[in-house]
Structure formats: C-alpha cells, structure tokens
Amino acid sequence: MQKHFPNIAPSLKIFARWYSEFINENFILEDGPYPGRPSIKQTFENVELVLDELTKDPHVAHSVPIWRIRQNFNYEFNYVFMNLHRRISRKILTTVCMTHRNFDYSELKYHRGITLIDEIEIVHDPEGFSIGTCISYHSKLKLTVERLISTLVPISISQYPLTVKISDGLDGSGSHRTYNQQNNNPVFSTKCFILFGFKILSIADTLGNNVFYNHSPNSPFCFRPVALIALKEDYNNVHFIMDKIVNPQTDRILVKGLFLTGGHVQVDFVRSLLDTKMAGLLDGAGGASCHLCTASDEEIKSIDWVRSGFPINRLISDAWQLFDDVNEDHFLKLPSKQRLGITHKPTSDINIIAASPLHAYLCVFRWYMLLIYHLDADHKVWSPSNDKVNASMRRIRAILLEKCSFSVDIPSSQGGTSTTRNIARDCFLDKRDFLKWATSSINLSDKLLLEKIQTNLSVVLRLVNSGNLINCSKMEELCNETYEYILVQFPWANITPSLHKLLSHSFKIIGEYNNGRGLQNLSEECLELVISS
C-alpha cells in the first residue's frame, strides 16, 4: 500500500521559529518578566493555546530547539519550562507514533534550523514494520538530570558523585481515541499501545543529603516518556520492548552511571510504575499468587502464615537461575507449586518492588464490593459470576448511583469499569452514607463486620498512598489484625493478590525500601495519567 504523508518540515520550522521569538519577547533571562508583560501563568496558558491550535492537524508533529536553563533563572520560570518541555516531548511521541505508522522518520531529523529535543528513533518489529518511536533511555535520563541540576543551587565538586533515584515502568492501553480515525484504514487500525518511561524521585550528594526531592511525584509532568509502541500488552510484546529498548540501556546505566559536566552520577533504579498484570509479565511469575513472595494460594489463606509473616523473597535473579539450571520446556511442565508460579522467562533484569498504590485502591475496593454482593445474595461461596451475586451487584450499584451518586462497577466502553480511585477512597471513608445504602439488605451482624473491615482498609490504603513518615510496626499490627479478621470472619472469601500484597507487604516496602515513608513517590499514578490522557 502506498503511503501518502504530508511534508511536515515547514510546520516544524514555523513552530521552532515561533517558540524562539515567543520566549525572547516575553521573558528577560536574569531579572524575570518585563513590567507589563504576561505573567508566568498567563505565558504558560498562551503556550498551551498555541500547542492545542497546532495539534488540531493530526499529521503535524512538533519540535522545539534544545534550550539551556541558566543557574540564575528563578524557580518558577524553570518550573514552567520543565513542564512545557515535557508536554511537547509527549506530543512528539504520541502524534508521530499514532498518526504516522510506517512513517519515514528521517523526515523529522536534521532539518536546517531545527534541533529536536531528543533524537527520536523508529522501532521496527521482527518483520521490519515500524511500530512506534523511542528515545535513548541513557540520553534522556542524562539530559533530564543535567537540566534538573542546572535549576538547583550550584553543586560543588566535593558533593560528587551524586546519586539519582528514579522510578520507571510501563503500562498498556486497550483503547485510545487517537487511533479511531482514517476510516478504519489498516495502517491506523491498531487500538493498543505500550508506554515506557521514568520519573526522577531524588538526587543526593556523596554524603547522602538530598539536593533535590520530588514533592509532586504523581504529576504527569514529572513523567518522562522513553518509548511508545503500538503493540498489545502481552508477554511476547513486553519481552520484545524490554529486550530491545530497556534492558541494554538499563545495564549500561547501572554499570557506568552518567557522566555530566560537573562530575559522575550513580543511578538507583526502582521499577515501580507497574500494575499487577505488568509485574507478572516482567518477573515471569504469571501463575503466582504474589509477585513479591513465593507463597502459594493455600499459604496466603493460612492464619499461621499471616502471623509468621510473608517475606519479600521473589527475586529476578532466582527466576533467571531456574531457567539456566533446567531446560525451559522441561521446567514449564513441572507443577506450578514446584516452579513457584513461574510461567515464562523473566523480561526484566531489575527486581520488581511494586506496591501499585493506585491500583491497590481500585482492586481492594473491587474485592470489598464483591464481598458485599456475596453477603447481600446470601451466597457464601466465592463465585463472582453466580447469578444471585450478579443480581445483587446490579441492584446495589443502582442504589449507590441513585442515593450516593457513586458510579460503581459499571462497565466502561474504554475498558475496565466506572470505579475511579477517588470513588474508592470516598466509599472507604463512608462519604454520603455509602455503607448504609450498600448494605441496606444485609443483616446487622454482617454489617458490623463489614464496617470494621472498611475502616481498617481505609486506614491502610491512606497510609500507603501518603508521603508521610509511617510507624511501620503499628502499621504491621493493623495489617495483620485486618488479615486475620478477614480469614476468621469470612473463611469462604477469596484472598486476591492485591489484597494479600496490601496487607502482607506494604509496610515492609515502606520500611525497607522507602525510608519509612508512604509509597506516594513510588505510585504508578503519573504513568496512568499520561497513558489515559
């Protein structure tokens, strides 16, 4: 099929020229805006308007010249520019990838007077078809750290080497409005894509003192996209992305670090921007009850195990060793318990320490609602597809919509359900008398049990999603108490991986991996916001 794409070079040149003139006219570099010129906020709003106007044409990709932030710029000025840079960078990835599949990407490079923010490369599948765009992980991380350091108080040579802590990860999307175009042309028919990127958590000097700490880690403007690939979220595709784009760059960064103008920078990776499905694809434990420990389905429902604790003992290196020691075909024929739930080779070379705070709210609330549906139907055998349970679900969600204006568990046309993190949080806080209406047909004794579980889960979830210092021993007591309470009062209820991870591992991740602070900074929320927008 012959492809007809417009020459986008003129549009790039116009935008680059406009960008330079706009900055020169609206800012004085040392002293801030001229009197009478637009404020920082107004300037940023004007930039947004121009970007929106330019992106009305889906065949236009935009770029701007590389710029340097001087150390004597004020903080607010730098903040606006960092946000603007990230927004344009994302527009390059999304616009080019989603509207120009099999596009000649040389069209974007090396035009006179234009320098791209980062060098964008085309990604080909094994058959040679272009399936997306990527940027060198090493180059993008180095550029981000350099620009961030340039906005800080000058760092002396004695403070090097610095240590940068970053969180990275990837997620897939099952539907996106940008693909629904071109009259179902086969070139544009893909409705799935995978986004990989990272965010900076902190920068510490050689003594361990933070010279930078990200106080808004869940803002989408903190997320730095590295690759956008038009593929479905499954094992083969994730393995392809990790093996081709991520792992080689990660190994290089871990071994050599980053060499900046001021000195050497070491990088500490935390692979936490993941949901449970993606974690299973990365660590190979697709059949496991938990991707943090090796407990079986029977063990996660054992009170004795709850009291003794579930160690975080599932390591990527162990999974790789299993495949090195045993023939792969023979290994996969072993019973699931003997191979610890591993269903395929790992695709990550970094341990997966993902508590998924955002998805914890959604998944644990889903479990809690299923518990209510079962009790309402008086069906004390865990079977979510049971007719009586489904009838109770339809009736309760209609009541909640009418009485509380909560749209709960209603299927969404874009995948998933109408339940959001805010809805789950408000319901756990019993706003608008949620529990009263959700349990209106349940007997009093079960209502009291549900109320205690709701209160405890609400506290644990708020601790996990906070950024405050946590008393981990007290939190462990609360988690174990709640876990035991559920097993004793509702022995027929299923313990889902998300519920198990929340009550068994969240306090350990907080204490051992996050310096005793809630997991707000390790949340996957920024990635979810970018991929859903």
N, C-alpha and C positions, 0 to 999 in steps of 0.2 A: 504494500500500500504506500502510495506516495504521500509524504507529509508536507503540509503547507503551513509554515510558521512565519510570522512577520519578522522583519529585521528589528530587533529591539535595541540596537546600538544607539540610535538617535534619542530614544527615550531615556536611556541610561545617561547620556551626555547632558541632556536637558536637566535631569534631576541632580546630577553631580554639580553642575554649574549653579543651579538654584540653591542647593544646600550651602555651598561656599559663600554665596552672596548673602544669603539669609543670616548666617552666623556673623559675618562681618558687619552687617547693618544693625544687628540687634544686640550685640554684646561688645563690651570693651574688656580685654582679657585680664588686665590687672585689677581694675577697680570696680568691676561689676557693670550692670546695665547703665547706659547713659540716662540722665534725667529726661523724663518724658517718653522713654522707650517702653515697650511692653514689659510686664513683669515676667519672672521666670515661669510662673504658672500659665500666663497668657501665651508666652512664647511656645511652651510645650503644647498647648491646645492648638495653636496655629500649625505647628508641625504635624499634629495628628490629623487635622483637617486636610492638609495638603497630601499626606500619605493616603488617606481614605479616598480623596479625589483621584489620585493617580492610580490606585489599585482597582478602580471600577472596571478597567480593562483587564480581563484575566490573562491576556497574552503579554502583559508588560511585567518584567522583573526589574527590581530597583537595586541600586547600589549607591554607596557614598564613598568619598575619599577616606583613606585612613587618616585619622587625626590623633594628635598627641595632647594629653591633658597636662598642662603645666602645674608644677607643685604649688604655685601660689594662687591657683584658682580657688574660689570659695567652695565649700562643701556642697551647697545647694546647686550651684552651677554644674559641678561634676555629677551630682546625682541625676539631674535632668539628662545630661549627655549619655550617661551609662544606660539609662532606661531607653533613650532614643536609639542608641546603638543596638541594644538587644532586640528592640521591636523591629528595626529594619532588617537585622540579621535573620530573624524568624520569617519575615516576609519574603526574603530571598529564598529560603529553603522551601516554604510552603508554596509560594507562587510558581517557582521554577519546577519543583518536583511534581506538583499536582496538575499543572496545566501544560507541561511540556514533557510528557513521557516520550522517550526516544528522541529527545531534542538534541541538536548539535550544541553542546555546552561550550565549544570553542567560541561561539557567538558572544559569550559573556566575558571572555578574557582578553586582556592586553589591548583594549581599545585606547587610542591616544587620548590622554587627558582623563582617563578613568582608572582608578585603582580600586579593586574590590576590597571590602572589609577583611575578608579572609578568602583564601583560594578555595573555590568550590570545585569538587571533583564529581564526575559522574560515576555511579555504581552500576555494574553490569551483573546480571545473573549468569549462572554457568553456561547458558546457551547464547550469551552475548547481547541480550536485550537490556536496554537501560531501564533500571527500576527505581532510581532515586538519586539523591545527592548526599554527599558527605564532606566534612571538613576534617583535616588532620587533627586528631584528639590532642596530640602533643602541641601543635602550633596554636590551637585555640586556647588551650589551658595556659600556655606561656603568655600569650597576648593578653588574656584576661587578668592574670596575676600582675603582669607589668603595669597595665592600666590602673588596676586597683591600688598597687603600691604607690603609683605616682600621685594619687589623691591623698595619701596619708602624710602625716608629719614625717619629714625626711628621716630615713633609717640609716644609721651609721654602719660602717663596715664591720665593727665589732659585734653587731647584732646578728650577722650572718654566721652560719647558714640558717635560713628561715625554714619553717615547716608549714606547709599549706595542707589543711584538711578539707577534702572535698567529698561530696556525696554524689554518686552517679547511678544511673539505671535506665531502664527502657520500658516502654509500655506500648500496647497495640490498641488500635481503634477499629471497631467493626463497621463504622459508617461515618461519612463526613460530607457535608453539603458541597464542598468544593469539587467533589468528584461527580456530582449529579448534574452533568452538563453535556454539551456537544451531541445531543440526541442519541445517547447510548452508543456513541462511536466506540468500537472495540479498544481503541487506544486509550480511552478515558473510562473504561468500564470498571476498573478496579475500585472497590469500595473499602479496602482495608489498607492500613499502613502501620508502620512501627517507627516510633520516635526514640532516639537515644540522645542523652545529654547529661549535664552535670550542673552542680551549683557549688559555690565556694562557701564553706562553713566558717573557717577562721584562718588567720595567719599568725604564727607565733615566732618569736625570736629564738636565738640559741639557748636562752635561759628558760624558755617555756612560757614567757609572758606574751599575752595576746597583743599584737599591734593592730589587729583587725578582728572584729567579731560580727558576724552577720545577724543583725537583730530582726530581720524580716526574711527568714529563710524560706517561707512558703509563698512569697510573692512570685508571680510568673515572670517578673522582670529579673529575678535572680537566676532563672534557669537559662543555661547556655546550650542551645541545640548543637549536636555534632553530626547526626545522621537522620535523614528522613527517608524511609524505604517503603515503597508501595508493595508490601507483602502481608500475607495473613499471619497472625500471631500463632505460630505453631513451632514444634521443635526444630524441624529442618530449616525453617527460615531464620529462627533465632540463632541457631548454630552457625548458619552462613554469615549473619551480621557480626556475631561475636568473633568468629574465626578470621573474617576478612578485615573488619574495621576496628574492633575494640581491643581484643586481646594482644595483638602485636604492639599497639601503641601503649597499652597499659604496662606490659612487660618493660618496654623501653623507659617509660616514666619512672617505674619503681626502681629500676637498676641505676639509671643515670640522673634522675631528677630533672630539674630545669636550670639552665644557666642563663641568668639575667645580667643586665648591665651592672647591677650593684653587687652581685655575688650568686652563690649557689642556693637553690631552693629544693628541699626534700618534699615529697608528696605522700600524704597518708590517705588512702582510699577507704571509703565506707560505701559499699554497694547496697544502698537502702531505698532507692527510688523504684520500688517494685511492689506489685500486688502479689497475692499468694500464687496465682497461676504462673506468673512470670518467674517467681522464685523457684517453682518446681521445674520449669524449663531450664533454668540456669544451673541448678545444683544436681539435676538428674534424678531427683527423688520424687518423680511424678506419682508414685503409688504409696508414698509415706503419709503418715498421719500428721507429721510436722516436719518442716524443713530446717528446724533448729536443733531438734533432738532425734534420737533413734527409737523412741518409744513406739510400741505397737498400738493398735486400736484397743486391745484389751487393757494394756497398761495405762492408757490415758483415762480409763474409766475406773481405775483402782484407787481406793482411798489410801491404801498403804503407799502407793507410788506418789500420790499427792503430798502426803506427809513427809516422805523422804526427799522429795524434790526431783525435778527433771533437769539434769544438767544440759547446757548447750554444748553438745558433743558431736554434732554433724559437721564434718569438715570437708571442704572440697578436695583436699589432698588425699583423704582416705578414700573418697569415691574414685578418684583417678587411680589410686593404688590397686583397688579391687579389679579394675579393668586391665591393669598392667599385669596382674598376677594370674588372671583367669581368662581363657578365651571368651570373647564377648558373646558369641552365640550360646556357648555352654552356660555362661553366667546368667543370661536372661531367662534360661529355662529353670533356674533354681526357684524354690518357693519364695514368695515375696518377703516373708519374715526373715529368711536366711540372707537375702540380699538387702535387708533393711529398707525396703520400699523403693530401691533404685530401679528405674525402668529404662534408663538410657545413659549414655556418657554425659558427664557434665559439659556445659558450654562456657562456664566462667572459670577463670583461674584465680579468683578472689573469693574468700568466704562470704556467704550470704548472711548478713546480720540485719534482716529487715523485719521490723515490728509492724510496718504498714499502718501507722496510726489512723490515717484517713479511712482506709478500708476496714479497720477494726471497728469503727463506729457503725459502718454500714452492715458488715457481716454479722457482728454480735447483735445488732438490733434486729436483723432478719431472723436470727436464731430465737431471740426473745419473742418476736411476733409469732413464730411457728409454735412456740411453747403455749402462748395464749390461744392460738387456734385449736391446738390439740385439747387443751383443757375446756374450752368452750364447747367443743364437739363431744367431750367426754370420751375421747379415743386415746387411751393411754398406751399406745404402741406407736413408736416414732415412724410415721409414714406420711410425709407431706403431700403425696399425691392422692391420699384417701379421699373419697367423695364427701364424707362428712366433714373432714378437715377443710376441704376446698369450699364447701358451702359456708362454714363458719368464717373463713377468710373473706369471702365476698360480702357477707353481712357486716362483719366488723369494719372492714375498710370503708364501706358505705356510711356507717355510723360515724367513723372518725372524720370523714370528709364533710359530713353534714354538721356535726356538733363541734368539731375542733378545727375544721379547715385544714386538716392534715391529709395530704395525698400520699397514702402509704401502700406500697406493694402493688401499685397499678402499673402494668406493663407499659414500657416506653417504646415508641416507634423506632428510636435510635439504639435500641438495645438496653438491657437492664430494666430497672423499674423507676418509678417516680420518687422513690425514697432518696433523700439527699442527706448529707452529713448534718446540716442544720436541723432538718426534721428529726433525725435520730436523736440528736442532742436534746432538742426541746421535749421530745417524748420521754426520754430518760429522766429529764428534770420535772416531768409531770406537769408541763405547762398546759393550760386550757383544760385541766382535768382529764388528761389523756387516759390515765389508768381507770378512772371511774367509767368512762364510756367504753374503753376497750374490754373491760371485764364485767360489763353490766349483766351478763347472763351466767357468770361463773360464781360458784358458791363461796361463802365468806372465808373459809379456811384456806382455799387455794388463792384467793385474793391477797391474803396476808403474806403468803409465801412469795407470790409474785412481786409484792411491794418491796419486800426485803431484797430480793434479787435485783430489782430495778434500781434501788438506792445504791447498792454496792457496786453494780456495774457502772452506774453513772459516775461514781467517785473514781473508780479505776480508770475509766476512759478519759476523764478530765485530767487526771494526773499524767497519763501517757501523752496526751495532746498538748500539755503545757510546756513551758520552757523554764519552769522554776526548779529550784533545788528540792529534791524529794527525800523524805526519810524512808529509805529503801526497806529497812527492817519492818517498819509499821505497814508499809505497802505490801510486803510479802505476807504479813499476818492477815491482812484484809483479803488478799487474793486467795490464799489457802483456805480461809474461812468460807469464802464465797464458793470456791470449787467444791469443797466437801459438802456444803449445804445443798448444792445442786445435785450431787451424786446421791445424797441421802434422801432428799425430798422427792426427787424425780429420777429414780434409777432407770426408768424406761426412756428417758430423753437422750438424744444423741449429743455427744460432745464434738462439736465441729473443730476443724483445725484452727480457725480464727479464735474461737472461744478458748481453746487449750493454750494457744500462744499468748493470748492476753493475760490469762490467769497464772500461767506457769513460767513465762519467760520475760514479760515486760519489765518487771522490777530488776531482773538480772541484767538486761540490756542497759537499763538506766544506770545501775550501779557500776557495772564492769566495763561498759563500752562508751558511756556518755557522761562521765564525771559526775554522776549523781543528779543530773538534770533530766526533766521530762524530754520526750522524744520529738518535740516540735521541730527541732532543727533537722531531724532525720526523716521527716514526713515526706511522702511522695506527692503531697498536695500540689506543689508548684508544677510538676510534670503533668498531673491530671488537668490542671487549669489550662496549661498550654495546649495539650492534646485535644481538649474539649472545645477550645475556642477556635 
